[in-house]
Amino acid sequence: MAKALTIKVKPRDNTKPNALRRSGFVPATVYGHGYESKSVQVNAKEFSLIPHRAYSHINEIEIDGGDKFPVLIRNVQVDPVRDNFLNIEFYKIRSDEKIKVKVSLNYTGHSSAVVAGGVLIVSLNEVEIQCLPKDIPDVIDVSLEQIVEIGQGIHTRDLKISNDIVILNQPDEVLARVEIAKTHEIEEVKEVAAAVTTEGVTPAEGVAAAPAGKEAAPAAKAAPAAKAATEQKPGKGKEK
């Protein structure tokens, strides 16, 4: 298991949330099963140094240099525009209570289907599990060597885990798969286009097709000749 990080917090004062954030702190709550929730505040700069992967690990919280106990970082709200922390929730855990956490997937090895020209598509980077705190893994390894043919994939049910861990994702959920490269589809389109060009286009109704190797005479050139044949020059009047 990863080494627990110590997160130092202070009891929350009466400062309003926005004013608290402007002063460099984040409003937070500590709660748990059989534990009376407490409002605390966390130094925003110090909390920003915690890597995201640590959110699914058991860490330790220290309230103003006093109480220390294990927690999970349950929920972190971030302003989508300013990208600053709005609120944080810490869940106090018990060693005898199963908990739900999300664990990262670690893809290892190489797929022979990729070597054969396929493209690897990764659909999930983490899964949700339930187990006792002591059984939480740092990551779950996924061997890509299981994919031996193009079109084949790895599902949640294929994960190799301890019997003490329950995966909460659907068993048939796809984690990763190898598909045909899109360049193959482009080549097929080019072949179809080339075939159409070679066969030519059927002439429109009423238009004669030109003999091979010759161009059809433009209708515009034939029209003046026909007109000349039907017209007569004006004659002179009869002499008296």
C-alpha positions as CSV (number, residue, x, y, z in Angstrom):
1,M,0.0,0.0,0.0
2,A,1.1,3.6,-0.7
3,K,2.5,5.6,2.2
4,A,-0.2,7.7,3.9
5,L,0.1,11.4,3.5
6,T,-0.6,13.7,6.5
7,I,-3.1,16.4,5.8
8,K,-3.1,19.2,8.4
9,V,-6.3,21.1,8.9
10,K,-7.7,23.6,11.4
11,P,-11.2,24.0,13.0
12,R,-13.4,26.2,10.8
13,D,-13.9,29.7,12.1
14,N,-16.9,32.0,11.4
15,T,-15.3,33.4,8.2
16,K,-17.7,33.2,5.2
17,P,-16.7,30.7,2.5
18,N,-15.7,33.2,-0.2
19,A,-13.7,35.3,2.3
20,L,-12.0,32.1,3.5
21,R,-11.0,31.1,0.0
22,R,-9.6,34.6,-0.7
23,S,-7.4,34.2,2.4
24,G,-5.9,31.0,1.0
25,F,-8.0,28.3,2.8
26,V,-10.6,25.9,1.6
27,P,-13.8,25.0,3.5
28,A,-13.9,21.3,4.4
29,T,-15.9,18.7,6.3
30,V,-14.8,15.6,8.2
31,Y,-17.4,12.9,8.6
32,G,-17.8,9.1,9.0
33,H,-19.8,6.2,10.3
34,G,-20.4,6.8,14.0
35,Y,-18.4,10.0,13.9
36,E,-19.8,13.5,14.6
37,S,-19.0,15.6,11.5
38,K,-16.7,18.6,11.9
39,S,-16.2,21.7,9.8
40,V,-12.5,22.4,9.2
41,Q,-10.4,24.5,6.8
42,V,-7.4,23.4,4.7
43,N,-4.5,25.4,3.3
44,A,-5.2,25.5,-0.4
45,K,-1.6,25.6,-1.5
46,E,-0.6,22.6,0.6
47,F,-3.6,20.6,-0.6
48,S,-2.8,21.3,-4.2
49,L,0.5,19.4,-3.8
50,I,-1.4,16.2,-3.1
51,P,-1.3,14.0,-6.3
52,H,-4.7,13.0,-7.7
53,R,-3.9,9.3,-7.4
54,A,-3.6,9.8,-3.6
55,Y,-7.4,10.5,-3.5
56,S,-8.1,6.8,-3.6
57,H,-5.5,5.9,-0.9
58,I,-5.9,6.0,2.8
59,N,-4.3,9.2,4.2
60,E,-4.1,10.7,7.6
61,I,-5.7,13.9,8.9
62,E,-4.3,16.0,11.7
63,I,-6.7,18.5,13.3
64,D,-4.7,21.5,14.5
65,G,-1.8,19.5,15.9
66,G,-4.2,17.3,17.9
67,D,-6.3,14.3,16.8
68,K,-4.9,12.1,14.0
69,F,-6.9,9.4,12.2
70,P,-7.1,7.7,8.8
71,V,-9.4,9.3,6.1
72,L,-10.3,9.1,2.4
73,I,-10.5,12.2,0.3
74,R,-14.1,11.6,-0.7
75,N,-15.1,14.7,-2.7
76,V,-13.1,17.7,-4.1
77,Q,-15.1,20.5,-5.7
78,V,-13.2,22.7,-8.1
79,D,-14.3,25.9,-9.8
80,P,-14.3,25.1,-13.5
81,V,-13.4,28.6,-14.5
82,R,-10.9,29.7,-11.9
83,D,-9.6,26.2,-11.2
84,N,-9.5,26.8,-7.5
85,F,-10.8,24.5,-4.7
86,L,-14.3,25.2,-3.5
87,N,-14.9,22.5,-0.9
88,I,-13.3,19.2,0.3
89,E,-14.8,16.2,2.1
90,F,-12.8,13.8,4.2
91,Y,-14.3,10.4,5.2
92,K,-13.0,8.9,8.5
93,I,-12.6,5.2,8.0
94,R,-12.7,2.3,10.4
95,S,-10.4,-0.7,10.0
96,D,-13.3,-3.2,10.3
97,E,-15.6,-1.4,7.8
98,K,-15.6,-2.1,4.0
99,I,-15.4,1.0,1.9
100,K,-15.8,1.9,-1.7
101,V,-12.9,3.5,-3.6
102,K,-11.7,4.0,-7.2
103,V,-8.4,2.4,-8.1
104,S,-6.3,3.2,-11.1
105,L,-5.6,0.6,-13.8
106,N,-2.0,-0.1,-14.8
107,Y,-1.8,-1.4,-18.3
108,T,1.3,-3.6,-18.9
109,G,2.9,-5.6,-21.7
110,H,2.2,-5.5,-25.4
111,S,-0.6,-6.9,-27.5
112,S,0.3,-9.0,-30.5
113,A,-2.8,-7.6,-32.2
114,V,-1.2,-4.2,-32.1
115,V,2.0,-5.6,-33.6
116,A,-0.2,-7.0,-36.4
117,G,-1.4,-3.5,-37.3
118,G,-4.3,-2.9,-34.9
119,V,-4.9,0.2,-32.7
120,L,-5.2,0.0,-29.0
121,I,-8.3,1.8,-27.6
122,V,-8.3,2.3,-23.8
123,S,-11.9,3.0,-22.4
124,L,-11.3,3.0,-18.7
125,N,-8.4,4.2,-16.5
126,E,-9.9,3.2,-13.2
127,V,-12.5,1.0,-11.6
128,E,-14.5,1.2,-8.4
129,I,-13.9,-1.5,-5.8
130,Q,-15.2,-2.4,-2.3
131,C,-13.0,-3.9,0.4
132,L,-11.5,-3.4,3.9
133,P,-9.1,-0.5,4.1
134,K,-6.1,-2.8,4.5
135,D,-6.9,-4.6,1.2
136,I,-7.0,-1.5,-1.0
137,P,-4.4,-1.9,-3.8
138,D,-2.3,0.9,-5.1
139,V,-3.2,0.0,-8.7
140,I,-4.7,-3.0,-10.5
141,D,-2.5,-4.4,-13.3
142,V,-4.0,-5.2,-16.6
143,S,-1.9,-7.3,-19.1
144,L,-2.4,-6.3,-22.7
145,E,-0.9,-9.6,-23.8
146,Q,-4.4,-11.1,-23.3
147,I,-5.4,-9.4,-26.6
148,V,-4.1,-11.6,-29.3
149,E,-6.5,-10.7,-32.2
150,I,-7.8,-7.5,-33.7
151,G,-11.4,-6.9,-32.5
152,Q,-10.7,-8.6,-29.1
153,G,-10.8,-6.7,-25.8
154,I,-10.4,-7.0,-22.0
155,H,-13.4,-6.8,-19.8
156,T,-13.9,-6.1,-16.1
157,R,-14.5,-9.8,-15.5
158,D,-10.9,-10.5,-16.8
159,L,-9.2,-8.6,-14.0
160,K,-7.0,-10.6,-11.7
161,I,-7.7,-9.5,-8.1
162,S,-7.7,-10.8,-4.6
163,N,-10.8,-12.6,-3.4
164,D,-11.1,-10.0,-0.7
165,I,-11.9,-7.3,-3.3
166,V,-15.2,-6.8,-5.1
167,I,-15.2,-4.9,-8.3
168,L,-18.4,-2.8,-8.6
169,N,-18.2,-2.1,-12.4
170,Q,-20.4,-4.2,-14.7
171,P,-18.6,-7.5,-15.6
172,D,-19.0,-7.0,-19.3
173,E,-17.7,-3.4,-19.3
174,V,-14.8,-3.0,-21.8
175,L,-11.5,-1.8,-20.3
176,A,-9.4,-1.8,-23.5
177,R,-9.6,-3.3,-27.0
178,V,-7.7,-3.5,-30.3
179,E,-9.5,-2.3,-33.4
180,I,-8.7,-2.0,-37.1
181,A,-6.6,1.1,-38.0
182,K,-8.7,3.8,-39.7
183,T,-6.2,4.0,-42.5
184,H,-7.6,0.7,-43.8
185,E,-11.0,2.3,-44.1
186,I,-9.6,5.2,-46.0
187,E,-7.8,2.9,-48.5
188,E,-11.1,1.1,-49.1
189,V,-12.8,4.4,-50.0
190,K,-10.0,5.2,-52.4
191,E,-10.4,1.9,-54.1
192,V,-14.1,2.5,-54.6
193,A,-13.5,6.0,-56.0
194,A,-10.9,4.7,-58.4
195,A,-13.3,2.0,-59.7
196,V,-16.0,4.6,-60.4
197,T,-13.5,6.8,-62.3
198,T,-12.3,3.8,-64.4
199,E,-15.9,2.6,-65.4
200,G,-16.9,6.2,-66.3
201,V,-20.3,7.8,-65.9
202,T,-23.5,6.8,-67.9
203,P,-24.5,9.6,-70.4
204,A,-27.6,11.5,-69.6
205,E,-30.8,10.6,-71.5
206,G,-31.0,12.2,-75.0
207,V,-27.2,12.8,-75.2
208,A,-25.3,10.5,-77.5
209,A,-22.1,8.9,-76.1
210,A,-19.0,9.8,-77.9
211,P,-17.1,7.1,-79.9
212,A,-14.0,5.8,-78.1
213,G,-11.1,8.1,-78.6
214,K,-13.3,10.9,-80.0
215,E,-15.1,13.8,-78.6
216,A,-18.8,14.3,-79.2
217,A,-19.5,17.3,-81.6
218,P,-20.8,20.2,-79.6
219,A,-24.5,20.9,-80.2
220,A,-23.7,24.6,-80.5
221,K,-21.6,24.1,-83.7
222,A,-24.4,22.2,-85.5
223,A,-27.1,24.8,-84.9
224,P,-25.8,27.6,-87.2
225,A,-25.6,25.2,-90.2
226,A,-29.2,24.1,-89.8
227,K,-30.3,27.6,-89.5
228,A,-28.5,28.6,-92.7
229,A,-30.2,25.9,-94.7
230,T,-33.7,27.1,-93.9
231,E,-33.2,30.8,-94.4
232,Q,-33.3,32.6,-97.8
233,K,-31.7,35.8,-98.8
234,P,-34.2,38.6,-99.5
235,G,-34.7,38.9,-103.3
236,K,-35.0,42.0,-105.5
237,G,-38.4,43.3,-106.6
238,K,-39.8,42.4,-110.1
239,E,-39.0,44.9,-112.9
240,K,-42.0,46.5,-114.4
